[in-house]
């Protein structure tokens, strides 16, 4: 199974709705976790028995399915970890993302390819070469601290077919490659077990021993970096030899997964289809600027190039946290879908909406359907708007299903978190 371009777009799936959204938006691969043994314990995640269905659905869409088994494993969990690895192999999962030696050994024994997780902090060709020679690992997710120059150097020193994967978009941790004990020490929830309570995202004030602020600060989230965004220089990652662009966000919303996956898919496809053509650079810059508008519309804490362009990475979350230009409000749920008419009956239980508004319909089988409302009817009578307590029919752009959740997209008030 091959991606549509030489560079893979890998998208996060914290639940079925996000998985559908990733596949609909053109992901070459989806990574997911099973409950209890992954770095996003707060996500819904999946059960062991669902892995076969995940693999089948991904393969049917021409995509690959990767199991994130990247937490550290305690002594009393060795048998469980081995059982999960074997279940993944039996289910047809394409690879396991891991760094714990126990998991790596069990995956190799089960015949599953292993992608070395960023938790291993691999940041040089010698360390990566050890994993390659010892375990046959042929892909590494680099440490977040690596620059473009370092990636190019590593790529030239590794075997030609060795694959380098990097995080291309999403949340960044103040700690080294996500290793942190702050949550463990304050709440008894280990970040290295996927249970981080994110104390770094809270507001802080620095006080000296005399009770006065020791120096003035621009914001009050002192430990919360902005989100990573590589779209403005995506061609530099491709040209450095990166094989896979990984989107962070297994704890984020379906519309985030859909929007970010689609943006990177569009950019990478355009690059490979048009590089070398006249006016390519001008047209590519215009496309990326347009795609950035979409990225700005979904959750982010501000957007940063991370460490790729060099150090220091001095960009921190503004005081009001979420910087997305838009947000969503719950409307209600789908009651019926009329396929021939291309219409859905919606029960409005919360926020109303009007002609010209943008709606999101989301569900575990539907994924994400996003459209502008151009028709509202009640008992076949056209209406300009829908209010709480009403049942209305609207034209939709794709198939939806009863019990799918409906949201209206609105501009986020200035200064709102």
C-alpha positions as CSV (number, residue, x, y, z in Angstrom):
1,X,0.0,0.0,0.0
2,X,1.5,3.3,-1.0
3,X,0.5,6.9,-0.4
4,X,-0.5,9.3,-3.1
5,X,2.8,11.2,-2.7
6,X,6.3,10.2,-1.6
7,X,5.7,12.0,1.7
8,X,3.0,10.5,4.0
9,X,0.4,12.6,5.8
10,X,-0.3,10.9,9.2
11,X,-3.4,12.0,11.1
12,X,-4.6,11.5,14.7
13,X,-7.6,9.5,15.7
14,X,-8.8,9.7,19.3
15,X,-12.2,8.2,18.4
16,X,-14.3,6.9,15.5
17,X,-15.5,10.3,14.4
18,X,-11.9,11.6,14.2
19,X,-10.8,8.5,12.3
20,X,-13.5,9.0,9.7
21,X,-12.6,12.7,9.4
22,X,-8.9,11.8,8.8
23,X,-9.7,9.3,6.1
24,X,-12.2,11.6,4.4
25,X,-9.7,14.4,4.4
26,X,-7.0,12.5,2.6
27,X,-4.7,11.0,5.3
28,X,-2.2,8.4,4.1
29,X,-2.1,6.9,7.6
30,X,-4.0,7.2,10.9
31,X,-2.4,6.6,14.3
32,X,-4.6,5.6,17.3
33,X,-4.3,4.3,20.8
34,X,-5.9,1.5,22.8
35,X,-7.2,2.3,26.3
36,X,-4.6,2.1,29.0
37,X,-1.4,2.0,27.0
38,X,-0.8,5.1,25.1
39,X,0.3,8.8,25.5
40,X,-3.3,10.2,25.3
41,X,-5.1,8.5,28.1
42,X,-7.6,11.4,28.2
43,X,-8.8,10.6,24.7
44,X,-11.7,8.2,24.2
45,X,-9.3,5.8,22.4
46,X,-10.3,2.4,21.2
47,X,-10.6,-1.1,22.6
48,X,-8.4,-4.0,21.6
49,X,-11.2,-5.7,19.9
50,X,-11.8,-2.7,17.6
51,X,-8.3,-2.8,16.0
52,X,-9.4,-5.2,13.2
53,X,-12.2,-2.9,12.2
54,X,-9.8,0.1,12.3
55,X,-7.3,-1.7,10.1
56,X,-10.0,-2.8,7.6
57,X,-11.5,0.7,7.4
58,X,-8.1,2.3,6.8
59,X,-7.0,-0.2,4.2
60,X,-10.4,0.1,2.4
61,X,-9.6,3.9,2.2
62,X,-6.1,3.2,0.9
63,X,-4.5,4.3,4.2
64,X,-2.4,2.6,6.8
65,X,-3.2,2.0,10.5
66,X,-0.6,2.6,13.2
67,X,-1.0,1.7,16.8
68,X,0.5,4.2,19.3
69,X,1.9,2.0,22.1
70,X,4.3,4.7,23.2
71,X,3.7,4.9,26.9
72,X,6.2,3.5,29.4
73,X,5.2,0.0,30.6
74,X,5.4,-1.0,34.3
75,X,6.4,-4.5,35.5
76,X,2.8,-5.6,36.1
77,X,1.8,-4.6,32.6
78,X,4.3,-6.7,30.6
79,X,1.8,-9.5,29.8
80,X,-0.9,-7.0,28.9
81,X,1.4,-5.1,26.6
82,X,2.4,-8.3,24.9
83,X,-1.2,-9.3,24.4
84,X,-2.0,-5.9,22.8
85,X,0.9,-6.2,20.4
86,X,-0.1,-9.7,19.4
87,X,-3.7,-8.5,18.9
88,X,-2.5,-5.7,16.7
89,X,-0.5,-8.1,14.6
90,X,-3.5,-10.4,14.3
91,X,-5.8,-7.4,13.4
92,X,-3.6,-6.4,10.4
93,X,-2.3,-3.1,12.0
94,X,0.6,-1.9,9.8
95,X,3.0,-0.8,12.5
96,X,3.5,0.0,16.2
97,X,4.8,3.3,17.5
98,X,6.9,2.5,20.6
99,X,10.0,3.4,22.6
100,X,9.8,1.1,25.6
101,X,12.2,-1.8,25.0
102,X,9.7,-4.3,26.2
103,X,7.2,-3.2,23.7
104,X,9.8,-3.1,20.9
105,X,11.0,-6.6,21.6
106,X,7.4,-8.0,21.6
107,X,6.5,-6.2,18.4
108,X,9.5,-7.5,16.6
109,X,8.8,-11.0,17.9
110,X,5.2,-10.7,16.5
111,X,6.5,-9.6,13.1
112,X,5.1,-6.0,13.4
113,X,7.1,-3.1,12.1
114,X,8.1,-0.6,14.8
115,X,8.4,3.1,14.4
116,X,10.6,4.6,17.1
117,X,8.6,7.1,19.1
118,X,9.6,10.6,19.7
119,X,9.7,9.6,23.4
120,X,13.1,7.9,22.7
121,X,14.5,11.4,22.0
122,X,16.3,10.2,18.9
123,X,18.3,13.2,17.7
124,X,21.4,11.7,15.9
125,X,22.2,9.0,13.3
126,X,24.3,7.0,15.7
127,X,21.4,6.4,18.1
128,X,19.0,5.8,15.3
129,X,21.5,3.4,13.7
130,X,21.6,1.3,16.9
131,X,17.8,0.8,16.9
132,X,18.1,0.0,13.2
133,X,20.8,-2.6,13.6
134,X,19.5,-4.2,16.8
135,X,15.7,-4.3,16.1
136,X,15.4,-3.7,12.4
137,X,13.6,-0.5,13.0
138,X,13.3,1.4,9.7
139,X,11.5,4.6,10.8
140,X,12.1,7.0,13.7
141,X,10.0,9.9,14.9
142,X,12.7,12.5,15.7
143,X,13.0,14.4,18.9
144,X,11.0,17.7,18.7
145,X,14.2,19.7,19.2
146,X,15.8,18.8,15.9
147,X,16.4,21.5,13.3
148,X,16.1,21.3,9.5
149,X,19.9,21.2,9.2
150,X,20.2,18.4,11.7
151,X,17.5,16.4,9.8
152,X,19.4,16.8,6.6
153,X,22.6,15.6,8.2
154,X,20.9,12.6,9.8
155,X,19.2,11.6,6.5
156,X,22.5,11.6,4.7
157,X,24.1,9.4,7.3
158,X,21.3,6.8,7.5
159,X,20.6,4.0,5.0
160,X,18.8,5.5,1.9
161,X,15.5,3.6,2.7
162,X,15.4,4.6,6.3
163,X,12.4,6.8,7.0
164,X,12.4,10.0,9.1
165,X,9.1,11.1,10.6
166,X,8.5,14.4,12.3
167,X,5.6,16.2,14.0
168,X,4.4,18.8,11.5
169,X,1.5,20.4,13.4
170,X,-0.2,20.5,16.8
171,X,0.6,21.0,20.5
172,X,4.1,21.3,21.8
173,X,5.2,20.4,25.3
174,X,7.5,22.6,27.3
175,X,9.5,19.5,28.3
176,X,12.1,17.7,26.3
177,X,10.2,15.5,23.8
178,X,7.2,15.4,26.1
179,X,9.0,14.0,29.1
180,X,7.7,15.8,32.2
181,X,7.1,15.1,35.9
182,X,5.1,18.2,36.7
183,X,1.7,16.6,36.4
184,X,2.9,13.5,38.3
185,X,4.2,15.7,41.2
186,X,1.1,18.0,41.4
187,X,-1.7,15.6,40.6
188,X,-0.3,12.1,40.7
189,X,-1.0,11.8,36.9
190,X,2.1,10.9,34.9
191,X,2.7,12.6,31.5
192,X,4.8,9.6,30.6
193,X,1.7,7.4,31.0
194,X,-0.5,9.7,28.8
195,X,-2.3,11.1,31.8
196,X,-0.9,14.7,31.8
197,X,-3.2,17.2,33.5
198,X,-1.3,20.0,31.7
199,X,-0.4,22.2,34.6
200,X,2.0,24.0,32.2
201,X,-1.1,25.4,30.4
202,X,-2.3,27.3,33.5
203,X,-1.8,30.9,34.4
204,X,1.3,31.7,36.4
205,X,2.8,34.8,38.1
206,X,6.4,35.1,39.2
207,X,6.8,36.5,42.7
208,X,10.1,37.3,44.4
209,X,10.7,36.7,48.1
210,X,9.5,40.2,49.0
211,X,6.1,39.6,47.5
212,X,6.6,41.7,44.4
213,X,6.7,40.5,40.8
214,X,10.4,39.9,40.0
215,X,10.1,41.1,36.4
216,X,7.4,42.1,34.0
217,X,6.0,39.4,31.7
218,X,4.0,39.6,28.5
219,X,1.6,36.9,29.3
220,X,0.7,34.7,32.3
221,X,1.1,31.2,30.8
222,X,4.8,31.0,31.3
223,X,5.2,27.3,30.5
224,X,2.8,26.9,27.6
225,X,4.4,27.0,24.1
226,X,2.4,27.9,21.0
227,X,1.3,25.1,18.7
228,X,3.6,23.8,16.0
229,X,2.8,24.8,12.4
230,X,5.2,23.8,9.5
231,X,2.8,24.6,6.6
232,X,4.6,27.9,5.8
233,X,7.8,26.0,5.1
234,X,6.5,22.6,4.4
235,X,8.7,22.3,1.3
236,X,11.8,22.6,3.4
237,X,10.8,19.5,5.4
238,X,10.2,17.6,2.2
239,X,13.5,18.6,0.7
240,X,15.3,17.7,3.9
241,X,14.3,14.1,3.4
242,X,11.3,13.7,5.7
243,X,9.2,10.7,4.9
244,X,6.2,11.3,7.1
245,X,4.5,14.4,8.4
246,X,2.6,13.7,11.6
247,X,-0.2,15.8,12.9
248,X,-0.6,15.9,16.7
249,X,-4.1,15.9,18.1
250,X,-5.6,12.7,19.4
251,X,-7.4,14.7,22.1
252,X,-8.7,17.4,19.7
253,X,-12.0,17.7,17.8
254,X,-13.1,16.1,14.5
255,X,-13.1,19.4,12.7
256,X,-9.5,20.0,13.8
257,X,-8.5,16.7,12.4
258,X,-10.4,17.3,9.1
259,X,-9.2,20.9,8.6
260,X,-5.5,20.3,9.4
261,X,-5.3,17.0,7.4
262,X,-7.0,18.6,4.4
263,X,-4.6,21.6,4.6
264,X,-1.4,19.5,4.7
265,X,-2.8,17.1,2.1
266,X,-3.5,20.0,-0.3
267,X,-0.1,21.5,0.2
268,X,1.9,18.3,-0.3
269,X,-0.2,17.3,-3.3
270,X,0.4,20.7,-4.9
271,X,4.1,20.5,-4.2
272,X,4.6,17.2,-5.9
273,X,2.3,18.0,-8.8
274,X,3.7,21.4,-9.6
275,X,7.3,21.7,-8.5
276,X,9.6,22.8,-11.3
277,X,6.8,24.5,-13.2
278,X,6.8,28.1,-14.1
279,X,5.6,30.4,-11.3
280,X,5.5,27.4,-8.8
281,X,7.0,29.3,-5.9
282,X,4.6,32.2,-6.3
283,X,1.6,29.9,-6.6
284,X,2.7,27.7,-3.8
285,X,3.1,30.7,-1.4
286,X,-0.4,31.9,-2.4
287,X,-1.9,28.5,-1.7
288,X,-0.2,28.2,1.7
289,X,-1.4,31.6,2.7
290,X,-5.0,30.5,1.8
291,X,-4.6,27.3,3.7
292,X,-3.4,29.1,6.8
293,X,-6.8,30.8,7.0
294,X,-8.3,27.3,7.6
295,X,-5.7,26.4,10.1
296,X,-6.5,29.6,12.0
297,X,-10.2,28.6,12.2
298,X,-9.7,25.5,14.4
299,X,-8.2,25.2,17.9
300,X,-4.6,26.4,18.4
301,X,-2.6,28.3,21.0
302,X,-0.9,30.5,18.5
303,X,1.3,29.0,15.7
304,X,5.0,28.6,15.8
305,X,7.7,27.0,13.6
306,X,9.0,25.1,16.6
307,X,12.7,24.3,16.5
308,X,12.9,23.5,12.8
309,X,14.3,26.9,11.8
310,X,16.7,27.2,14.7
311,X,16.9,28.2,18.3
312,X,15.7,29.8,20.5
313,X,12.1,28.9,20.2
314,X,10.7,31.9,22.0
315,X,7.0,31.8,21.2
316,X,4.6,31.2,24.1
317,X,0.8,31.0,24.4
318,X,-0.9,34.4,24.9
319,X,-2.9,34.8,28.1
320,X,-6.2,33.9,26.5
321,X,-5.1,30.4,25.4
322,X,-7.1,29.4,22.3
323,X,-6.4,31.7,19.4
324,X,-8.7,30.1,16.8
325,X,-10.7,32.6,14.7
326,X,-13.8,30.4,15.0
327,X,-15.5,28.2,17.4
328,X,-18.6,25.9,17.4
329,X,-21.8,25.9,19.4
330,X,-24.0,22.9,19.9
331,X,-27.2,23.0,17.9
332,X,-28.8,19.6,18.5
333,X,-28.8,16.3,16.6
334,X,-29.9,14.6,13.4
335,X,-33.2,12.8,13.6
336,X,-33.5,11.5,10.1
337,X,-31.6,11.7,6.8
338,X,-33.5,11.7,3.5
339,X,-31.0,10.4,0.9
340,X,-33.1,11.2,-2.2
341,X,-33.8,14.7,-1.2
342,X,-30.2,15.2,0.2
343,X,-31.8,16.6,3.4
344,X,-31.5,16.1,7.1
345,X,-34.1,16.6,9.8
346,X,-32.5,18.3,12.8
347,X,-33.8,18.6,16.3
348,X,-32.7,22.0,17.7
349,X,-32.1,21.7,21.4
350,X,-29.5,24.4,21.9
351,X,-28.3,27.2,19.7
352,X,-30.4,28.2,16.7
353,X,-29.0,29.0,13.3
354,X,-30.0,30.9,10.1
355,X,-29.6,30.9,6.4
356,X,-25.9,31.6,5.5
357,X,-24.6,30.0,8.7
358,X,-22.0,27.3,8.6
359,X,-23.0,23.9,10.2
360,X,-20.9,21.0,11.3
361,X,-22.5,17.5,11.5
362,X,-20.3,14.9,13.2
363,X,-20.7,11.2,14.0
364,X,-18.7,8.0,14.4
365,X,-19.7,6.7,10.9
366,X,-20.3,10.1,9.3
367,X,-17.1,11.7,10.2
368,X,-17.4,15.5,9.5
369,X,-19.8,17.1,7.1
370,X,-19.4,20.9,6.9
371,X,-21.6,23.1,4.8
372,X,-23.3,26.5,4.5
373,X,-27.0,26.5,5.2
374,X,-29.0,27.5,2.0
375,X,-32.4,26.0,2.9
376,X,-34.4,25.7,6.1
377,X,-37.9,24.2,6.1
378,X,-40.5,23.4,8.8
379,X,-43.4,21.3,7.5
380,X,-42.2,22.1,3.9
381,X,-42.4,25.8,4.5
382,X,-39.3,27.8,3.9
383,X,-37.9,29.6,7.0
384,X,-35.0,32.1,7.4
385,X,-33.9,30.6,10.7
386,X,-34.2,27.7,13.1
387,X,-34.8,28.2,16.9
388,X,-34.4,26.1,19.9
389,X,-37.3,23.5,20.3
390,X,-37.9,23.2,16.6
391,X,-37.5,20.3,14.1
392,X,-36.2,21.6,10.8
393,X,-35.1,20.2,7.5
394,X,-31.9,21.4,5.9
395,X,-30.1,20.5,2.7
396,X,-26.7,18.8,3.4
397,X,-23.7,18.1,1.2
398,X,-23.1,14.5,2.3
399,X,-24.7,11.5,4.0
400,X,-25.4,11.9,7.7
401,X,-27.1,9.7,10.2
402,X,-29.6,9.8,13.1
403,X,-27.9,10.9,16.4
404,X,-25.1,12.7,14.6
405,X,-24.3,15.9,16.5
406,X,-24.9,19.2,14.9
407,X,-23.0,22.5,15.6
408,X,-23.0,26.0,14.2
409,X,-19.7,27.6,13.5
410,X,-19.3,31.2,14.8
411,X,-16.6,33.7,15.0
412,X,-14.8,33.6,18.3
413,X,-15.1,36.8,20.4
414,X,-11.9,38.7,20.7
415,X,-10.1,37.8,23.9
416,X,-12.1,34.6,24.5
417,X,-10.3,31.5,25.5
